[in-house]
């Protein structure tokens, strides 16, 4: 064989295929390669250099590309797994806050899985159930809202009618159990520990942690009126609640922040009826809304305005 004194400027077909096999992009022996054979690819590249088919720089670049690709794939896989774990950890924590400890959360998930609710549909269903339980406990789930939840489960999550019935049953059972018993001491301690761990990690300030803890306790106290009942006492019916929530949602106040803001509106509406110095009281509320709940000036103005309207309507 005549050996060239100059490395070829283009890679031969066998070499490109060799690298692609190593990367798992071409089948090897009819089976997709699971791990690149670094030693085999390296040997073949060395021979190519010796035979003048590649320069040392080209061989080094190809081997580096192979290693970089594999590292990127592994890193992406680990990031994906970490993200998935974090989602499940958050779900477990949210249900624990509702009074469902991990030892009871797992069997509930098992019942849903046995009914064929799996993978992404399972996670989405569990998030929907969280909202259902909170609304059931607060007496805020009207017929129209219930129908929207059902349509979402049927059309978006693609559950069957039987699966949706199971979801409703689990949500009602959990809402009833949470109202009757409340979270255990262990659950309370676990939630408190997690909140203050966030302070130590720099994710929350002490004021934010205290506000979060108090908001959680407010949802667990037995024998006290629910948020929906407070609003009914203030003269706000279901349609009124819907309008308030729509106004807040339009201002991008949602999620857990929405529940806490609704509680503030109710407290302020009550206080405005008897406050000797309402402006001084509102100044403190404004500070809490900004610093404790993280609302912007426009959102704060909206919240105070809603509280004033609720209080004024009650006095009429």
Order of alpha helices (4+ residues) and beta strands (2+ residues): alpha-beta-beta-alpha-alpha-alpha-alpha-alpha-alpha-alpha-alpha-alpha-alpha-alpha-alpha-alpha
